[in-house]
Amino acid sequence: MARTVGELGEFGVIARIERIASRSGRAVELGIGDDAAVLKPPPGERLLVSTDAHVEGVHFRWKTTAAVTVGRRALVANLSDLAAMGGRPLGFVLALAAPPGLSLRSLDGVVRGLAAEAERHGCPLVGGNVSRARETSLTITVLGSARPGRILTRRGARQGDRILLTGSLGGPALEVARAARRGGWIRQVPEPRLAAGRLLARTPRVGACIDVSDGLEADLGHLLDAAQGGPLGAELDPEALPTPRGFGPACRRLGLDPLKLAMTGGEDWELLFTVRPAGPRAARLSARLGLPVTEIGRVTARPARRRRGAGGWTHF
């Protein structure tokens, strides 16, 4: 009986993935099993496409992350990109690369994690590829849709806009740091703010939007740099940054700076967005979105000076 992906073989691995993850969706006309999937977006909507890689040793480590959590977090990271655009999921494709020695137990766990988030958010696996590699990686391309005029982008910030954030910052980064220093499992899987993104896209006077994946400092910089008419700056209130209960003391027990971790930790997958000065206040937005929303600063005309290599996650 096969115990590893190498023993099972390429087509056996594909069949195993299909048995665990194959699901139909409203937009899927043809899914797994052909040279390409066929999807049909809802009438009048535009297609949204985003891709991300989840690489062993970079985004996760087997000794601290259960296989099912690896799968869940990989898909959530992609779904968060759709949320930041105000989109609804249609389906996703998976390019899985793995060493021949990867156990079938680990493979099954990863696929079950993907399937759980796919089922929960209506985003079925519709195809992909399997290949050999030195380490495990999951490259996911997610497809979604949104109506023209209801698509959020990074480009809409203006001077004077208020800067707001859903949820809280730092929890995922704290868990990663705790697991690295003291052992144990990373279990937290943040929620992709899909419903909130769609509601924001229909809310008047919302400017720009981005999801916080690389850290607040880095992703706010992306949003400010993308503004039409040139880069803008920002004034933030550090005291206003929302963090989970007990975050400060937990950071200090690990010798970490709470503010720095909240600003640069990453993988929060919250929505960071701007609202015109006359737009709705945080309390009203919180009631509309059904989750906490905090105003953390405002957009200024003068671009902030950024230290080279400072703040947030970068790959190179």
C-alpha positions in Angstrom: 0.0 0.0 0.0 1.4 3.4 -1.0 2.4 5.8 1.8 4.0 8.6 -0.1 3.2 10.7 -3.2 6.1 9.1 -4.9 4.8 5.6 -4.4 1.3 6.6 -5.5 2.5 8.4 -8.7 1.3 11.5 -10.5 -2.1 10.3 -11.7 -2.8 8.5 -8.4 -2.1 11.8 -6.6 -4.5 13.7 -9.0 -7.2 11.1 -8.5 -6.8 11.3 -4.7 -7.1 15.1 -4.8 -10.2 14.9 -7.0 -11.9 12.4 -4.6 -11.3 14.7 -1.6 -11.8 18.1 -3.2 -14.0 17.8 -6.2 -17.1 20.0 -5.8 -19.5 21.6 -8.2 -20.2 25.3 -8.1 -22.9 27.6 -9.6 -20.3 29.1 -12.0 -18.7 25.8 -12.9 -19.7 24.3 -16.3 -16.8 21.9 -16.5 -14.4 21.2 -13.6 -11.6 18.8 -12.8 -10.7 16.2 -15.5 -10.2 18.1 -18.7 -7.5 20.3 -20.2 -9.1 23.4 -18.9 -12.1 24.3 -16.7 -15.1 26.1 -18.0 -16.6 28.8 -15.7 -19.5 31.1 -16.4 -19.5 34.4 -14.4 -22.8 35.8 -13.4 -24.4 38.0 -16.2 -23.0 41.5 -16.3 -20.0 40.8 -14.0 -16.3 41.1 -14.8 -13.8 38.3 -14.1 -11.2 38.8 -11.3 -8.1 36.7 -11.2 -5.4 36.5 -8.5 -2.6 34.1 -7.8 -0.3 33.4 -4.8 2.2 30.7 -3.8 2.4 29.0 -0.4 5.9 27.6 -0.1 7.4 25.3 2.5 10.1 27.0 4.5 8.9 30.4 3.5 5.1 30.5 4.3 4.9 27.4 6.5 6.9 24.8 8.3 5.6 21.2 8.9 7.0 21.2 12.4 4.7 24.1 13.5 1.8 23.9 11.0 -0.7 21.0 10.7 -1.3 19.9 7.1 -5.0 20.9 7.2 -4.0 24.4 8.4 -1.5 24.7 5.5 -4.3 24.1 3.1 -6.8 26.4 4.8 -4.3 29.3 5.0 -3.2 28.9 1.4 -6.7 29.3 0.0 -7.7 32.1 2.5 -4.7 34.2 1.4 -6.0 34.1 -2.2 -9.7 34.6 -1.2 -8.5 37.7 0.7 -7.3 39.2 -2.6 -10.8 38.9 -4.0 -12.2 40.4 -0.8 -10.0 43.5 -1.3 -11.5 44.0 -4.7 -15.1 43.5 -3.6 -15.4 40.2 -5.5 -17.3 37.0 -5.1 -15.4 33.6 -5.6 -16.1 31.4 -8.6 -13.4 28.7 -8.3 -9.7 28.1 -8.1 -6.9 26.0 -9.7 -4.0 24.4 -7.7 -0.5 23.8 -8.9 0.9 21.4 -6.3 4.6 20.7 -6.2 5.9 18.1 -3.7 8.9 15.9 -3.0 8.3 12.2 -3.6 8.7 11.5 0.1 5.7 13.6 1.2 3.4 11.3 3.1 -0.1 10.7 1.8 -1.3 11.7 5.3 0.2 15.2 4.8 -1.2 15.4 1.2 -4.7 14.4 2.4 -4.5 17.0 5.2 -3.6 19.8 2.9 -6.3 18.9 0.4 -8.9 18.6 3.2 -7.9 22.0 4.4 -8.3 23.5 0.9 -11.7 21.7 0.6 -13.0 23.0 3.9 -12.4 26.6 3.0 -13.6 26.0 -0.6 -16.9 24.6 0.6 -17.3 27.4 3.2 -16.8 30.2 0.7 -18.3 28.7 -2.4 -15.0 28.5 -4.3 -14.6 24.9 -5.7 -11.3 23.4 -7.0 -11.7 23.2 -10.7 -8.3 22.0 -11.9 -4.6 22.4 -11.7 -1.3 20.5 -11.9 1.0 18.2 -9.9 4.8 18.1 -10.2 7.9 17.0 -8.3 9.9 19.5 -6.3 12.4 19.6 -3.4 9.9 21.2 -1.1 6.1 21.4 -1.0 4.4 24.4 -2.5 0.8 25.3 -3.3 0.4 27.8 -6.1 -3.3 28.8 -6.2 -5.0 30.9 -8.8 -8.4 32.1 -7.6 -11.1 33.3 -10.0 -14.0 35.6 -9.0 -16.3 38.2 -10.3 -17.7 41.7 -9.6 -20.0 44.2 -11.2 -18.4 47.1 -13.1 -18.5 50.2 -10.9 -18.4 47.9 -7.8 -14.8 46.9 -8.0 -12.5 48.2 -5.3 -8.9 49.0 -6.2 -5.7 50.4 -4.6 -5.9 53.6 -6.7 -8.7 55.5 -5.2 -7.1 57.2 -2.1 -7.1 61.1 -1.9 -5.6 63.6 0.4 -7.9 64.0 3.4 -9.3 60.5 3.2 -9.7 58.8 6.5 -7.9 55.4 6.9 -9.9 52.5 8.3 -9.3 48.9 9.1 -11.5 45.8 9.7 -10.9 43.5 12.6 -7.5 43.5 14.4 -3.8 43.4 13.8 -1.0 41.2 15.0 -2.7 38.0 16.1 -1.4 35.7 13.4 2.1 37.1 13.6 2.1 36.6 17.4 1.1 33.0 17.0 3.8 32.4 14.4 6.4 33.9 16.7 5.2 31.9 19.7 5.3 28.7 17.8 8.9 29.5 16.5 10.2 30.3 20.0 8.3 27.9 22.2 7.1 25.2 19.9 3.5 24.1 19.4 1.1 24.4 16.5 -0.1 27.4 14.4 -3.8 26.9 14.4 -5.2 30.4 13.6 -6.7 30.8 10.2 -8.0 34.4 9.7 -11.3 35.1 8.0 -11.2 36.3 4.4 -13.4 39.4 4.5 -15.4 38.5 1.4 -18.8 39.8 2.5 -17.3 42.9 3.9 -15.5 43.6 0.7 -18.7 43.3 -1.3 -20.5 45.6 1.0 -17.7 48.2 0.9 -17.8 48.1 -2.9 -21.4 49.3 -2.6 -20.8 51.9 0.0 -20.6 55.5 -1.2 -17.4 57.5 -0.6 -15.1 54.6 -0.2 -11.8 55.3 -1.9 -9.1 52.7 -2.1 -8.8 49.2 -0.5 -6.1 46.6 0.0 -5.9 43.5 2.2 -3.2 43.4 4.9 -1.1 40.4 3.9 2.5 41.8 4.2 1.9 43.9 7.3 0.1 47.2 7.8 3.1 49.4 7.1 4.0 47.7 3.8 0.4 47.4 2.5 -0.5 51.0 3.5 2.6 52.0 1.5 1.3 50.1 -1.5 -2.0 51.8 -1.3 -0.5 55.3 -0.9 2.0 54.7 -3.7 -0.8 53.6 -6.1 -2.9 56.8 -5.7 -3.8 58.6 -8.8 -1.7 61.8 -9.3 1.3 60.4 -7.4 2.3 58.9 -4.1 0.5 60.3 -1.0 1.5 60.1 2.7 -0.4 59.2 5.9 -0.6 60.1 9.6 -1.4 57.2 11.8 -2.5 57.1 15.4 -0.5 54.2 17.0 -2.9 54.2 20.0 -5.8 53.5 17.7 -4.4 50.3 16.1 -6.8 47.5 17.1 -5.1 44.3 18.5 -6.5 41.2 20.1 -7.1 41.1 23.8 -3.9 40.4 25.8 -1.8 41.1 22.7 0.6 43.6 24.4 1.5 41.4 27.4 1.8 38.3 25.2 4.3 40.1 23.0 6.4 41.4 25.9 6.6 37.9 27.3 8.3 36.9 24.1 10.5 39.9 24.0 8.6 41.5 21.1 7.6 45.1 20.5 3.7 45.0 20.3 3.5 48.1 18.0 6.2 46.8 15.6 4.5 43.4 15.4 1.1 45.0 14.8 2.5 47.2 12.1 4.7 44.7 10.3 3.7 41.2 11.2 1.5 40.4 8.2 -1.0 37.6 7.4 -3.8 39.5 9.2 -5.9 39.4 5.9 -8.0 42.4 7.2 -9.2 45.1 4.8 -7.4 48.4 4.9 -9.4 51.1 3.1 -9.9 54.8 2.8 -13.1 56.9 3.1 -13.8 60.4 2.0 -14.0 63.0 4.8 -17.8 63.2 4.5 -18.2 59.4 4.2 -19.6 57.0 6.9 -17.9 56.8 10.2 -16.3 53.7 11.7 -19.3 52.9 13.9 -21.7 53.0 11.0 -19.4 50.9 8.8 -19.0 48.4 11.6 -22.8 48.0 11.8 -23.0 47.7 8.0 -20.3 45.2 7.7 -21.1 43.2 10.9 -17.6 43.3 12.3 -15.3 45.8 14.1 -14.1 48.7 12.0 -11.5 51.2 13.4 -10.3 54.6 12.1 -6.6 54.6 12.4 -5.4 57.8 10.6 -5.8 60.0 7.5 -4.2 60.4 4.1 -1.9 63.4 3.7 -0.4 65.1 0.7 3.2 64.6 1.4 4.6 61.1 0.9 6.2 59.7 4.0 9.9 58.9 4.0 10.4 55.2 4.2 13.6 53.6 5.4 15.0 51.0 3.0 13.9 47.5 4.0 11.7 48.9 6.8 8.3 47.5 7.7 6.4 44.5 6.5 7.1 41.3 4.7 9.1 41.3 1.5 10.4 38.3 -0.4 13.6 39.8 -1.8 
